[in-house]
């Protein structure tokens, strides 16, 4: 007679997702623990113990076919860029990163595979499964502000070696290298304050990219030190704009000056839109920096403005970022625990900042 009710008998081998549910953690954490945490990600010992206990209770064993596939090596490192075109032009802000990647990869004995999924005519990075192509390489480096988290998370869960160039700590288990934008942005504000500026405005794009968030954090921290907490907490101290060219106009600049603002700071992004809009608006208003106001850029200018007056701000050591990313990726491939410190950015004096009008220093 057939048994009534659902059978409790398990069909097939238990999966990592089941271990994750039983342990009360993410599948990424299970993958890290059961894979020996070759990425060197910091995990609490209690978390590790829960995962191992859940795996034992369920009788979990790794898929031997998957392990054999993961063990295959061909000495190729992938590079995937989430930009409109792959950054091969010397003027592109990512180009120095690629130089650092290439030099370090050669020193480590690896060749590079460049994935052009975001370039015109290529498979689009946002398409489901588009990132699966990077598995042709032993591991992959990713560049770009807006990365499809679901696809990248799948690679990490599967134990595929991956490193993002730029802070991405919101995606659990993903290794990354980054520049210290917080400290560098704070230093720019302190330099402006030393010149006598107290009313300073930051112009940034309206998104939550970690690089933008870090720059704003450094800006507000230093502004609180130099001009007081009220100045740093003032909503008008930071302008978030989706369309910088439409919002940052000559009239907008003149209005801010009339309100007592004496210095404007813009963030660097892939597009350079915030700095380009501010730079254009100031010129169209018939104003000059540093005589009528001061300007600063948290990063480097876009290629089309590289010949203009060098802006006060900071330089990002992009080649070192690329090299650090390769070191972290090759450490994952060799099973070593490895961390890279945040790369320090050097202050750039430039020639767009001076004392506020009416002050001589």
C-alpha positions as CSV (number, residue, x, y, z in Angstrom):
1,X,0.0,0.0,0.0
2,X,1.4,3.4,-0.9
3,X,2.5,5.6,1.9
4,X,0.2,8.6,2.5
5,X,1.5,12.1,2.9
6,X,4.7,13.6,1.6
7,X,7.8,11.6,1.9
8,X,10.7,12.9,4.0
9,X,13.2,11.1,2.0
10,X,15.8,13.4,0.4
11,X,16.2,13.2,-3.4
12,X,19.7,13.9,-4.6
13,X,22.7,15.5,-2.9
14,X,22.0,18.5,-0.5
15,X,22.8,21.9,-2.0
16,X,24.7,24.9,-0.6
17,X,21.4,26.8,-0.5
18,X,20.0,24.2,2.0
19,X,23.1,24.5,4.1
20,X,22.7,28.3,4.1
21,X,19.0,28.1,5.2
22,X,19.8,25.7,8.1
23,X,22.8,27.8,9.3
24,X,20.9,31.0,8.9
25,X,23.5,32.6,6.7
26,X,23.8,33.6,3.0
27,X,24.8,31.1,0.3
28,X,27.9,33.2,-0.4
29,X,29.0,32.7,3.2
30,X,28.5,28.9,2.9
31,X,30.6,28.9,-0.3
32,X,33.4,30.8,1.4
33,X,33.5,28.5,4.4
34,X,33.2,25.2,2.6
35,X,35.7,26.4,0.0
36,X,38.3,27.1,2.6
37,X,37.8,30.9,2.4
38,X,40.6,31.2,-0.2
39,X,39.6,34.8,-0.7
40,X,40.7,35.7,2.9
41,X,37.4,37.3,3.7
42,X,36.9,38.1,7.4
43,X,34.3,35.7,8.9
44,X,33.3,35.3,12.6
45,X,34.2,31.9,14.1
46,X,30.7,31.4,15.2
47,X,29.4,31.8,11.7
48,X,32.0,29.3,10.4
49,X,31.0,26.8,13.1
50,X,27.3,27.1,12.2
51,X,28.0,26.5,8.5
52,X,30.2,23.4,9.2
53,X,27.6,22.0,11.7
54,X,24.8,22.5,9.1
55,X,26.8,20.8,6.4
56,X,27.5,17.8,8.6
57,X,23.8,17.5,9.6
58,X,22.7,17.5,6.0
59,X,25.5,15.3,4.8
60,X,26.7,17.9,2.3
61,X,29.6,17.0,0.1
62,X,31.1,19.1,-2.7
63,X,30.2,18.2,-6.3
64,X,33.4,16.5,-7.6
65,X,32.8,17.6,-11.2
66,X,32.5,21.2,-10.1
67,X,35.7,20.9,-8.1
68,X,37.6,19.4,-11.0
69,X,36.3,22.3,-13.2
70,X,37.4,24.9,-10.5
71,X,40.8,23.3,-10.4
72,X,41.5,23.7,-14.1
73,X,43.9,26.5,-14.8
74,X,45.1,28.0,-18.0
75,X,47.0,31.1,-16.7
76,X,44.5,33.6,-18.1
77,X,43.1,36.5,-16.1
78,X,40.0,38.2,-17.3
79,X,39.2,41.9,-17.3
80,X,35.5,43.0,-17.7
81,X,34.7,46.7,-17.9
82,X,31.2,48.1,-17.2
83,X,31.6,51.2,-19.4
84,X,30.1,52.2,-22.8
85,X,33.3,51.2,-24.6
86,X,36.3,49.2,-23.4
87,X,38.8,51.7,-22.0
88,X,41.7,51.3,-24.5
89,X,42.2,55.0,-25.3
90,X,45.1,56.6,-23.5
91,X,43.0,59.5,-22.4
92,X,40.4,57.2,-20.7
93,X,40.5,57.3,-16.9
94,X,40.6,53.5,-16.8
95,X,43.6,53.2,-19.1
96,X,46.3,53.6,-16.4
97,X,44.5,50.9,-14.4
98,X,44.8,48.5,-17.4
99,X,48.5,49.4,-17.6
100,X,49.0,48.4,-13.9
101,X,46.9,45.2,-14.6
102,X,49.0,44.3,-17.6
103,X,52.4,44.9,-15.9
104,X,51.5,43.0,-12.8
105,X,49.9,40.1,-14.7
106,X,53.0,39.7,-16.8
107,X,55.2,39.7,-13.6
108,X,53.0,37.0,-12.2
109,X,53.1,34.9,-15.4
110,X,49.5,35.4,-16.5
111,X,48.1,36.5,-19.9
112,X,45.0,38.7,-20.1
113,X,41.6,38.2,-21.7
114,X,39.6,41.5,-22.2
115,X,35.9,41.0,-22.2
116,X,34.1,43.8,-24.1
117,X,30.5,43.0,-23.1
118,X,29.6,46.6,-22.6
119,X,31.0,47.8,-25.9
120,X,28.7,48.5,-28.9
121,X,27.9,45.3,-30.8
122,X,29.0,43.0,-27.9
123,X,26.8,41.0,-25.5
124,X,25.4,43.5,-23.0
125,X,26.5,43.1,-19.4
126,X,23.0,43.5,-18.2
127,X,21.8,40.4,-20.1
128,X,21.1,37.3,-18.0
129,X,24.1,35.1,-17.9
130,X,26.3,37.7,-19.7
131,X,29.1,37.3,-17.1
132,X,29.3,33.6,-17.5
133,X,31.7,34.2,-20.4
134,X,34.4,35.3,-17.9
135,X,34.7,31.7,-16.7
136,X,36.9,31.1,-19.7
137,X,39.6,32.8,-17.6
138,X,40.9,31.5,-14.3
139,X,39.6,34.6,-12.5
140,X,38.4,38.0,-13.5
141,X,38.8,41.7,-12.6
142,X,35.8,43.9,-12.9
143,X,35.8,47.7,-13.4
144,X,32.8,50.1,-13.3
145,X,30.5,51.9,-11.0
146,X,27.3,50.0,-11.8
147,X,27.8,46.3,-11.8
148,X,24.9,43.8,-12.1
149,X,25.0,42.5,-8.5
150,X,22.9,39.3,-9.2
151,X,25.3,38.1,-11.8
152,X,28.4,39.0,-9.8
153,X,26.9,37.4,-6.7
154,X,26.4,34.1,-8.7
155,X,30.1,34.0,-9.6
156,X,31.1,34.6,-6.0
157,X,28.7,31.9,-4.7
158,X,30.1,29.5,-7.2
159,X,33.6,30.1,-5.8
160,X,34.8,31.8,-9.0
161,X,37.8,34.0,-8.2
162,X,36.8,37.6,-8.8
163,X,38.1,41.1,-7.7
164,X,36.3,44.4,-8.2
165,X,38.5,47.5,-8.8
166,X,36.8,49.9,-6.5
167,X,35.0,49.5,-3.2
168,X,32.2,46.9,-3.3
169,X,31.8,45.8,0.3
170,X,28.0,45.7,0.0
171,X,28.3,42.5,-1.9
172,X,29.2,39.8,0.7
173,X,32.2,37.7,-0.2
174,X,33.4,39.8,-3.2
175,X,37.1,40.8,-2.9
176,X,37.9,44.4,-3.9
177,X,40.7,46.9,-4.0
178,X,40.1,50.6,-3.7
179,X,41.4,54.1,-3.3
180,X,41.0,56.1,0.0
181,X,38.5,58.6,-1.3
182,X,37.4,59.5,2.2
183,X,40.8,60.8,3.3
184,X,41.6,62.4,0.0
185,X,38.3,64.3,-0.2
186,X,38.7,65.5,3.4
187,X,42.2,66.8,2.6
188,X,40.9,68.9,-0.3
189,X,38.3,70.5,2.0
190,X,40.9,71.2,4.6
191,X,43.1,72.9,2.0
192,X,40.2,75.1,0.9
193,X,39.4,75.9,4.5
194,X,43.0,76.9,5.1
195,X,42.6,79.4,2.3
196,X,39.6,80.9,4.1
197,X,36.6,79.2,2.6
198,X,33.7,78.3,4.9
199,X,30.8,78.0,2.5
200,X,31.7,75.1,0.2
201,X,29.3,73.1,-2.0
202,X,29.8,69.6,-3.4
203,X,28.3,68.6,-6.7
204,X,27.8,64.9,-7.2
205,X,25.8,62.6,-9.4
206,X,22.6,61.2,-7.9
207,X,23.4,57.6,-7.4
208,X,24.7,55.4,-4.5
209,X,27.9,54.3,-6.1
210,X,30.4,53.6,-3.2
211,X,33.0,55.9,-4.8
212,X,30.5,58.8,-4.6
213,X,29.4,57.9,-1.1
214,X,33.0,57.8,0.1
215,X,33.8,61.2,-1.4
216,X,30.7,62.8,0.2
217,X,31.6,61.2,3.5
218,X,35.1,62.7,3.4
219,X,33.7,66.1,2.3
220,X,31.2,66.3,5.1
221,X,33.7,65.1,7.8
222,X,36.2,67.8,6.9
223,X,33.6,70.4,6.5
224,X,32.3,69.7,10.1
225,X,35.9,70.0,11.3
226,X,36.6,73.3,9.5
227,X,33.2,75.1,9.4
228,X,31.3,73.4,12.2
229,X,28.6,70.6,12.3
230,X,25.8,72.9,11.1
231,X,27.7,73.6,7.9
232,X,28.3,69.9,7.2
233,X,24.7,69.0,8.0
234,X,23.2,71.7,5.8
235,X,21.3,70.0,3.0
236,X,22.5,72.7,0.5
237,X,26.1,71.7,1.1
238,X,25.7,68.7,-1.2
239,X,23.9,68.9,-4.6
240,X,22.9,65.5,-6.0
241,X,22.0,65.8,-9.7
242,X,20.8,63.2,-12.2
243,X,21.4,65.7,-15.1
244,X,24.3,67.9,-14.2
245,X,24.3,69.7,-17.6
246,X,20.7,70.8,-17.0
247,X,20.9,71.6,-13.3
248,X,24.3,73.2,-12.9
249,X,23.8,76.4,-14.9
250,X,25.4,79.9,-14.9
251,X,22.4,81.1,-13.0
252,X,22.7,78.4,-10.4
253,X,26.4,79.3,-9.8
254,X,25.6,83.0,-9.4
255,X,22.7,82.2,-7.0
256,X,25.1,80.2,-4.8
257,X,27.7,83.0,-4.8
258,X,24.9,85.4,-3.8
259,X,24.2,83.1,-0.8
260,X,27.8,83.3,0.3
261,X,29.3,80.2,-1.2
262,X,32.9,80.8,-2.2
263,X,34.1,77.3,-3.3
264,X,32.7,74.5,-5.4
265,X,33.8,70.9,-5.4
266,X,32.8,68.2,-7.9
267,X,33.3,64.5,-7.9
268,X,35.1,62.5,-10.7
269,X,32.9,59.9,-12.3
270,X,33.2,57.7,-15.4
271,X,31.4,60.3,-17.4
272,X,33.0,63.4,-15.8
273,X,29.5,65.0,-16.0
274,X,29.6,66.8,-12.7
275,X,32.9,68.5,-13.2
276,X,32.2,69.3,-16.9
277,X,28.8,70.9,-16.0
278,X,30.4,73.0,-13.2
279,X,33.4,74.0,-15.3
280,X,31.1,75.0,-18.2
281,X,28.7,76.9,-16.0
282,X,31.4,79.0,-14.4
283,X,32.9,79.9,-17.8
284,X,29.4,80.8,-19.2
285,X,28.7,83.0,-16.2
286,X,31.8,85.0,-17.1
287,X,33.5,84.0,-13.9
288,X,37.1,82.9,-13.3
289,X,38.7,80.5,-10.9
290,X,40.4,81.3,-8.6
291,X,39.7,85.1,-8.8
292,X,35.9,85.0,-8.5
293,X,35.5,81.7,-6.8
294,X,37.5,78.5,-6.1
295,X,37.0,75.1,-7.8
296,X,38.2,71.7,-6.8
297,X,37.8,68.2,-8.3
298,X,37.8,65.0,-6.3
299,X,39.8,63.1,-8.9
300,X,41.1,63.8,-12.4
301,X,39.4,65.8,-15.2
302,X,37.8,64.0,-18.2
303,X,39.9,63.8,-21.4
304,X,38.1,66.7,-23.1
305,X,39.1,69.0,-20.3
306,X,42.6,67.7,-19.6
307,X,44.1,70.7,-21.4
308,X,42.3,73.2,-19.3
309,X,43.7,74.8,-16.2
310,X,44.7,72.0,-13.8
311,X,42.1,71.8,-11.1
312,X,42.9,71.7,-7.4
313,X,42.1,68.2,-6.1
314,X,43.7,64.8,-5.9
315,X,45.2,62.2,-8.2
316,X,44.2,58.6,-8.1
317,X,47.1,56.1,-8.4
318,X,45.3,54.0,-11.0
319,X,48.2,51.9,-12.1
320,X,48.8,50.8,-8.5
321,X,45.1,50.0,-8.2
322,X,45.4,47.7,-11.2
323,X,48.5,46.0,-9.9
324,X,46.9,45.6,-6.4
325,X,43.9,43.9,-8.0
326,X,46.0,41.4,-9.9
327,X,47.9,40.6,-6.7
328,X,44.7,39.9,-4.9
329,X,43.3,37.8,-7.7
330,X,46.4,35.7,-8.1
331,X,46.4,35.1,-4.3
332,X,42.9,33.8,-4.6
333,X,44.0,31.4,-7.4
334,X,46.9,30.1,-5.3
335,X,44.7,29.7,-2.1
336,X,46.6,32.3,-0.1
337,X,45.0,34.7,2.3
338,X,45.8,38.2,1.0
339,X,44.6,41.7,1.7
340,X,45.5,45.0,0.0
341,X,45.3,48.3,1.9
342,X,43.4,51.3,0.5
343,X,45.6,53.1,-2.0
344,X,46.3,56.7,-0.9
345,X,45.6,59.5,-3.3
346,X,48.0,62.4,-3.6
347,X,46.8,66.0,-3.2
348,X,47.1,68.1,-6.3
349,X,47.6,71.8,-5.8
350,X,46.3,72.8,-9.2
351,X,45.5,76.4,-10.0
352,X,41.8,76.7,-9.5
353,X,41.7,77.5,-5.8
354,X,42.7,80.6,-3.9
355,X,41.5,82.8,-1.1
356,X,37.9,83.9,-1.2
357,X,37.4,87.3,-3.1
358,X,38.3,90.1,-0.8
359,X,40.9,88.1,1.1
360,X,44.6,87.9,0.2
361,X,45.6,84.8,2.1
